[in-house]
Amino acid sequence: MFNNNHVENSSIFTPEQVLENRGRVAIFIDGSNLFYAALQLGIEIDYTKLLCRLTAGSRLLRSFFYTGVDRTNEKQQGFLLWMRRNGYRVISKDLVQLPDGSKKANLDVEIAVDMMALVGSYDTAVLVSGDGDLAYAVDAVSYRGVRVEVVSLRSMTSDSLINVADRYIDLDSIKEDIQKTPRQGYTYRPLTGIGLVEEPEEKPTFEP
């Protein structure tokens, strides 16, 4: 005999059960967006902790890190080399100087293309960005059977992106899990008005 109560109970999943059913996970990180979110939170990202937190015990297909690069910035080059050797596939584009003197590299197209190209190879996409320009790509992969989790700082996140995601995680709620732990004896260097921990060579600091 068909049991309606069983159907009602089985349709309710705890967050832990949802995470257990993520399948193969692919991570797409907008480096610049994450950097400025971290500045807003007043933390530095520990990218080893970040990878562990975003994977959350699931099977990781690949973790992509998208960023603009300044070829003359040795510190940034060192950081990207560390990233490549520690679980990240780095996708970079040279920074372009804008009329106001600032430099920027937009990698939305690269993120969208990679999300679409890999459909079928992963079950859950974790997008670390609040850029509303990516909403169309998120919607497109969702219709092809991918579950999408968006991770970003709420104040920097477009509502259109949250609306098409299956799950939204505010960076503020997980900052304790992903920030660097200050070590006694390490000095602080000011950078854009915020004190940053001087890390050993194997974990350089990211600067877009």
Secondary structure, DSSP 8 states (H G I E B T S, - for coil): ---HHHHHHHT---HHHHHHT--EEEEEEEHHHHHHHHHHHT--B-HHHHHHHHHTTSEEEEEEEEEEE-TT-HHHHHHHHHHHTTT-EEEEEE-EE-TTS-EE---HHHHHHHHHHTBTTBSEEEEE---GGGHHHHHHHHTTT-EEEEEE-GGG--HHHHHH-SEEEEHHHHHHHHB----TT--EEEETTEEEE---TTS-----
